[in-house]
């Protein structure tokens, strides 16, 4: 799979502000999320099953399905959510049929999404869930998240949503239609939304490992009872940019255009961590069109806009510094490094964000600061390996998330 260019993102505490007001979603919070990023392949009528890991616990569950990139209405004939028994299996008696507005089927208009009705299902923190969807008719254009780093199970004939053992061996590594799993807890819902590129998306970590830095951060939160009810909504898209929408090899709607859907609209959102900008800088190395080339000042203005939008909603926002990429022959140049350093200096000193997570300082090679530390390099000199992802999660000062 092409490892789409990105930057790292996190925070070294620089400043704080008054606590944000709760988002108006009662006691719901995001347990798992992914950002739809592109139009996917046609799919024949079938059942597919996807596995997700909940970041926090709850007693009720609901899911969101997206037809964002579809060209026609999408009909889902049946949907179920249950506790995973490993692989494509569901624990017997531990799954529930989902309804949408009281109906077992739902038709979602092109460009729209649908939230299921809640069902009673006890979900533990860091527990694997299986979501099964039945497509009764061919879908010409699917909505996907391209770099799932998770096995999806496809091509079961007919409605196999209730099957404990999935009756197909076909697999894929993309997400289809499923964008959110939300849980209901006993206290006020709290969600940390992450808006990022391939590093937040987990590139450099292994498939089915759940070893992205947002996953490692979720594990850290579970170690503190005061923070264990916080859910994480991972809005990382490999190849994403802050300012411009997709132009190959870059992927997805810009962070500016998707900020509402992938961050501000998440239930219980109290905090946002943004880590975007490297792909904007490196586009000048790859794309010829002048409109695709941006300056450090333009990136800074875009980041400021995100901060203003978050603050207008009473949400605290943190920024991560851009991580090193020297050695990536396709993306690196002296000009790219100057722009990266300029953006990082601005993030650290402008006072725009409620805190700064200094991923750059944590991951750079002390002997060659334009390079990733070899101990944390996945091998492409751009994306951290799994120890690097864990180190990134350690950079988040959990005091930022205290009540």
C-alpha positions as CSV (number, residue, x, y, z in Angstrom):
1,X,0.0,0.0,0.0
2,X,1.3,3.5,-0.8
3,X,2.4,5.1,2.4
4,X,0.8,8.5,2.0
5,X,2.8,11.5,3.1
6,X,1.9,13.0,6.5
7,X,3.2,14.6,9.6
8,X,3.0,13.8,13.2
9,X,0.9,15.5,15.7
10,X,0.8,16.0,19.4
11,X,1.4,18.2,22.3
12,X,4.0,19.6,24.7
13,X,2.0,21.7,27.1
14,X,2.4,25.4,26.5
15,X,-0.8,27.1,27.7
16,X,-4.2,26.3,29.0
17,X,-7.6,28.0,29.1
18,X,-10.8,27.7,31.0
19,X,-12.5,24.3,30.8
20,X,-14.8,23.9,27.8
21,X,-18.5,23.6,28.1
22,X,-19.9,20.1,27.4
23,X,-21.0,19.4,23.9
24,X,-24.8,19.1,23.7
25,X,-24.9,15.3,23.3
26,X,-25.9,14.2,26.8
27,X,-24.1,11.1,27.9
28,X,-23.0,9.8,24.5
29,X,-19.3,9.8,23.5
30,X,-17.3,8.4,20.6
31,X,-15.9,5.0,21.3
32,X,-14.4,4.5,17.8
33,X,-14.3,6.6,14.6
34,X,-12.7,6.9,11.2
35,X,-12.9,9.6,8.6
36,X,-14.5,8.7,5.2
37,X,-11.8,9.8,2.7
38,X,-12.7,8.7,-0.9
39,X,-15.0,6.9,-3.3
40,X,-14.5,3.2,-3.1
41,X,-15.1,0.3,-5.5
42,X,-18.4,-1.1,-6.6
43,X,-19.7,-3.9,-4.3
44,X,-22.1,-6.7,-5.2
45,X,-25.0,-7.6,-3.0
46,X,-23.4,-9.2,0.1
47,X,-22.8,-9.1,3.8
48,X,-19.6,-7.5,5.2
49,X,-18.3,-7.6,8.7
50,X,-15.8,-5.0,10.1
51,X,-14.0,-5.1,13.5
52,X,-13.3,-2.0,15.6
53,X,-11.8,-1.5,19.0
54,X,-13.7,0.7,21.5
55,X,-11.6,3.3,23.2
56,X,-14.0,3.5,26.2
57,X,-16.8,1.6,27.8
58,X,-20.6,2.0,27.8
59,X,-23.9,0.3,28.4
60,X,-25.6,1.2,25.1
61,X,-24.3,1.4,21.5
62,X,-25.2,3.1,18.2
63,X,-23.4,3.4,14.9
64,X,-23.1,5.9,12.1
65,X,-23.0,4.9,8.4
66,X,-21.9,7.2,5.6
67,X,-22.7,7.5,1.9
68,X,-20.6,10.6,1.6
69,X,-19.0,9.7,-1.7
70,X,-21.9,7.6,-3.1
71,X,-23.5,8.7,-6.4
72,X,-26.9,7.2,-5.6
73,X,-28.9,6.2,-2.4
74,X,-27.4,3.4,-0.4
75,X,-29.7,0.8,1.1
76,X,-28.5,-1.3,4.0
77,X,-30.9,-4.2,4.4
78,X,-29.8,-5.2,7.9
79,X,-27.1,-4.3,10.4
80,X,-25.9,-5.8,13.7
81,X,-23.2,-5.0,16.3
82,X,-21.7,-7.5,18.7
83,X,-18.8,-8.4,20.8
84,X,-16.0,-9.9,18.6
85,X,-14.8,-13.4,19.3
86,X,-11.6,-12.9,17.2
87,X,-11.2,-12.7,13.5
88,X,-14.5,-12.6,11.8
89,X,-16.4,-14.3,14.6
90,X,-19.0,-12.9,16.9
91,X,-19.5,-14.1,20.5
92,X,-22.7,-16.2,20.7
93,X,-25.6,-14.3,22.2
94,X,-23.5,-11.0,22.4
95,X,-24.8,-9.2,19.3
96,X,-27.8,-7.0,18.6
97,X,-29.8,-6.1,15.6
98,X,-29.8,-2.4,14.8
99,X,-32.6,-0.3,13.6
100,X,-32.7,3.1,12.1
101,X,-35.7,5.2,13.0
102,X,-37.4,2.0,14.2
103,X,-36.9,0.2,10.9
104,X,-34.5,-2.7,10.3
105,X,-33.5,-1.2,6.9
106,X,-32.2,2.2,6.0
107,X,-31.7,4.1,2.7
108,X,-29.1,6.8,2.9
109,X,-29.1,9.6,0.3
110,X,-25.9,10.3,-1.6
111,X,-23.7,12.5,0.4
112,X,-25.6,11.8,3.7
113,X,-25.1,9.6,6.8
114,X,-27.4,7.8,9.1
115,X,-27.2,7.2,12.9
116,X,-28.7,4.0,14.2
117,X,-31.1,3.7,17.1
118,X,-29.3,2.7,20.4
119,X,-29.2,-0.9,21.6
120,X,-28.4,-2.2,25.0
121,X,-25.0,-3.9,24.9
122,X,-22.3,-3.7,27.6
123,X,-19.0,-2.7,25.9
124,X,-15.8,-2.8,27.8
125,X,-13.0,-0.3,27.2
126,X,-10.5,-1.5,24.5
127,X,-13.0,-4.3,23.6
128,X,-13.2,-5.5,20.0
129,X,-16.7,-5.1,18.4
130,X,-17.9,-6.6,15.1
131,X,-20.3,-4.6,12.9
132,X,-22.1,-6.5,10.2
133,X,-23.9,-4.8,7.2
134,X,-26.1,-6.5,4.6
135,X,-26.2,-4.9,1.2
136,X,-29.3,-6.3,-0.6
137,X,-28.3,-4.8,-4.0
138,X,-25.2,-3.8,-5.9
139,X,-23.5,-0.6,-4.8
140,X,-21.9,1.2,-7.7
141,X,-19.7,3.6,-5.6
142,X,-18.9,2.9,-2.0
143,X,-17.7,5.3,0.7
144,X,-14.4,4.1,2.2
145,X,-11.6,4.9,4.5
146,X,-8.6,3.7,2.6
147,X,-5.9,2.9,5.2
148,X,-7.9,1.0,7.8
149,X,-5.0,-1.1,9.1
150,X,-7.7,-3.6,10.0
151,X,-9.0,-6.7,8.3
152,X,-12.6,-6.4,6.9
153,X,-14.5,-9.6,5.9
154,X,-16.5,-9.5,2.7
155,X,-18.6,-11.3,0.2
156,X,-20.8,-13.4,2.5
157,X,-23.9,-14.3,0.4
158,X,-27.3,-13.1,1.5
159,X,-28.1,-11.7,4.9
160,X,-25.3,-13.2,7.1
161,X,-25.3,-10.4,9.7
162,X,-26.5,-12.8,12.4
163,X,-23.9,-15.5,11.7
164,X,-21.6,-16.2,14.6
165,X,-19.0,-17.6,12.1
166,X,-18.7,-15.4,9.0
167,X,-19.4,-17.6,6.0
168,X,-16.7,-16.1,3.7
169,X,-12.9,-16.0,3.7
170,X,-12.7,-12.9,1.5
171,X,-10.9,-10.0,3.2
172,X,-9.9,-6.4,2.5
173,X,-8.0,-3.6,4.4
174,X,-10.4,-0.7,3.8
175,X,-13.3,0.5,5.9
176,X,-16.7,0.5,4.2
177,X,-19.6,2.9,5.1
178,X,-18.9,2.6,8.9
179,X,-17.6,5.9,10.4
180,X,-18.6,5.9,14.1
181,X,-19.4,3.7,17.0
182,X,-20.8,5.7,20.0
183,X,-21.5,4.5,23.5
184,X,-23.7,5.7,26.3
185,X,-22.1,6.0,29.8
186,X,-23.2,6.9,33.3
187,X,-21.5,10.3,33.3
188,X,-21.3,13.3,30.9
189,X,-20.0,12.2,27.6
190,X,-16.4,13.4,26.8
191,X,-14.6,12.9,23.5
192,X,-11.1,13.9,22.3
193,X,-11.2,14.3,18.5
194,X,-8.0,14.0,16.5
195,X,-7.7,15.6,13.1
196,X,-4.6,14.4,11.3
197,X,-2.9,12.7,8.3
198,X,-1.1,9.4,7.9
199,X,0.6,9.4,11.2
200,X,-2.7,9.7,13.2
201,X,-4.0,7.1,10.7
202,X,-1.4,4.7,12.0
203,X,0.9,4.3,9.0
204,X,4.0,2.6,10.2
205,X,2.1,0.4,12.6
206,X,0.9,-3.1,11.8
207,X,-2.4,-4.4,10.4
208,X,-4.8,-5.6,13.2
209,X,-2.3,-4.4,15.8
210,X,-4.4,-1.4,17.0
211,X,-1.0,0.3,17.5
212,X,-1.6,3.8,16.2
213,X,-0.7,6.5,18.6
214,X,-4.4,7.4,19.2
215,X,-4.8,3.7,20.2
216,X,-1.8,4.0,22.6
217,X,-3.3,7.2,24.0
218,X,-6.7,5.4,24.6
219,X,-4.8,2.7,26.6
220,X,-3.1,5.4,28.7
221,X,-6.5,7.0,29.5
222,X,-7.7,3.6,30.8
223,X,-5.0,3.6,33.4
224,X,-6.6,6.6,35.1
225,X,-10.1,6.1,36.5
226,X,-10.7,9.9,36.2
227,X,-10.0,9.7,32.4
228,X,-11.3,6.2,31.5
229,X,-14.7,7.5,30.3
230,X,-13.1,9.7,27.6
231,X,-13.6,8.4,24.1
232,X,-11.2,9.0,21.2
233,X,-12.4,9.9,17.7
234,X,-9.6,9.3,15.3
235,X,-10.0,11.5,12.2
236,X,-6.6,10.7,10.7
237,X,-6.5,10.3,6.9
238,X,-3.3,9.1,5.2
239,X,-2.3,11.6,2.6
240,X,-4.6,14.4,3.9
241,X,-3.9,18.1,3.7
242,X,-5.0,21.1,5.8
243,X,-5.9,23.5,3.0
244,X,-6.5,21.6,-0.2
245,X,-8.8,18.7,-1.1
246,X,-7.5,15.5,-2.7
247,X,-5.2,15.7,-5.7
248,X,-3.4,12.4,-6.3
249,X,-1.4,11.2,-4.4
250,X,-3.0,13.2,-1.6
251,X,-6.3,12.0,-0.2
252,X,-9.6,13.2,1.2
253,X,-11.4,16.4,1.9
254,X,-9.1,19.1,3.4
255,X,-9.0,19.4,7.2
256,X,-10.7,22.8,6.9
257,X,-13.6,21.4,5.0
258,X,-14.1,18.3,7.1
259,X,-13.5,19.8,10.5
260,X,-17.1,20.1,11.5
261,X,-18.0,16.5,10.5
262,X,-14.8,14.8,11.8
263,X,-14.3,16.8,15.0
264,X,-16.8,19.5,16.1
265,X,-19.9,17.3,15.5
266,X,-18.6,14.3,17.5
267,X,-20.8,13.6,20.6
268,X,-19.3,14.8,23.8
269,X,-16.4,16.6,22.1
270,X,-14.4,18.6,24.7
271,X,-11.0,18.7,23.1
272,X,-9.5,18.5,19.6
273,X,-5.9,17.7,18.7
274,X,-4.9,18.8,15.2
275,X,-1.8,17.5,13.4
276,X,-1.8,18.6,9.8
277,X,0.5,20.5,7.4
278,X,3.3,18.3,6.2
279,X,1.4,17.2,3.1
280,X,0.6,20.8,2.3
281,X,4.3,21.6,2.4
282,X,5.5,18.6,0.4
283,X,2.9,19.1,-2.3
284,X,5.3,21.5,-4.0
285,X,7.7,18.6,-4.5
286,X,5.1,16.4,-6.2
287,X,2.4,18.5,-7.9
288,X,3.1,20.9,-10.7
289,X,0.0,23.1,-10.4
290,X,0.8,26.4,-8.6
291,X,-2.6,26.2,-6.9
292,X,-1.4,23.1,-5.0
293,X,1.7,25.0,-3.6
294,X,1.2,26.7,-0.2
295,X,3.4,28.7,2.1
296,X,4.1,28.4,5.8
297,X,2.0,31.6,6.3
298,X,-1.0,30.0,4.6
299,X,-0.7,26.8,6.7
300,X,-0.5,29.0,9.8
301,X,-3.6,30.9,8.8
302,X,-5.5,27.6,8.2
303,X,-4.5,26.3,11.6
304,X,-5.6,29.6,13.2
305,X,-9.0,29.2,11.5
306,X,-9.4,25.7,13.1
307,X,-8.5,27.1,16.5
308,X,-11.0,30.0,16.1
309,X,-13.8,27.6,15.1
310,X,-13.1,25.3,18.0
311,X,-13.0,28.1,20.5
312,X,-16.3,29.6,19.1
313,X,-17.9,26.3,20.2
314,X,-16.3,26.2,23.6
315,X,-13.9,23.3,22.6
316,X,-10.3,23.4,23.6
317,X,-7.8,22.7,20.8
318,X,-4.3,21.4,20.9
319,X,-1.7,21.3,18.0
320,X,1.1,18.9,17.3
321,X,4.3,19.9,15.7
322,X,5.3,18.4,12.4
323,X,7.7,15.6,12.6
324,X,11.0,15.2,10.6
325,X,11.1,13.7,7.1
326,X,14.7,14.1,5.9
327,X,15.7,11.0,3.9
328,X,12.4,10.7,2.1
329,X,13.7,11.4,-1.4
330,X,10.3,12.0,-2.9
331,X,9.1,14.5,-0.3
332,X,12.1,16.2,1.2
333,X,14.1,19.2,0.1
334,X,15.9,22.1,1.9
335,X,12.9,24.3,1.0
336,X,10.5,21.7,2.6
337,X,12.6,21.7,5.8
338,X,12.6,25.5,6.0
339,X,8.8,25.5,5.7
340,X,8.4,22.8,8.3
341,X,10.6,24.6,10.8
342,X,8.7,27.8,10.2
343,X,5.4,26.2,10.9
344,X,6.7,24.4,14.0
345,X,8.1,27.7,15.4
346,X,4.7,29.3,14.9
347,X,2.8,26.5,16.5
348,X,5.1,26.6,19.5
349,X,5.1,30.4,20.0
350,X,2.0,32.0,18.5
351,X,-0.3,31.3,21.5
352,X,-3.1,30.3,19.2
353,X,-3.7,26.9,20.8
354,X,-4.6,25.8,24.3
355,X,-1.6,23.5,24.3
356,X,1.2,22.3,22.0
357,X,2.3,18.6,21.7
358,X,5.8,18.6,20.5
359,X,6.0,15.4,18.5
360,X,8.9,16.8,16.6
361,X,11.1,17.2,19.7
362,X,10.2,13.6,20.8
363,X,10.8,11.8,17.5
364,X,13.8,13.7,15.9
365,X,17.3,12.3,15.8
366,X,19.4,14.3,18.4
367,X,22.4,13.9,16.1
368,X,20.5,15.0,12.9
369,X,17.3,16.8,13.9
370,X,15.9,16.9,10.3
371,X,15.7,13.1,10.5
372,X,13.5,10.7,12.5
373,X,15.4,9.0,15.3
374,X,16.3,5.6,13.8
375,X,14.9,3.9,16.9
376,X,11.4,5.2,15.9
377,X,11.6,5.1,12.1
378,X,9.3,2.6,10.4
379,X,11.8,2.4,7.6
380,X,10.4,5.1,5.2
381,X,12.0,8.0,7.2
382,X,8.5,9.6,7.5
383,X,6.3,7.4,9.6
384,X,7.1,6.3,13.1
385,X,7.2,2.6,13.9
386,X,5.1,1.1,16.8
387,X,7.5,2.2,19.5
388,X,7.4,5.7,17.9
389,X,3.6,5.7,18.0
390,X,3.7,4.8,21.7
391,X,6.2,7.6,22.3
392,X,3.9,10.0,20.6
393,X,1.0,9.0,22.9
394,X,3.3,9.6,25.8
395,X,3.8,13.3,24.8
396,X,0.2,14.1,25.6
397,X,0.0,15.7,29.0
398,X,-3.0,14.0,30.6
399,X,-3.5,17.0,32.9
400,X,-5.0,18.7,29.8
401,X,-7.9,16.2,30.0
402,X,-8.7,16.4,33.7
403,X,-12.1,17.7,34.6
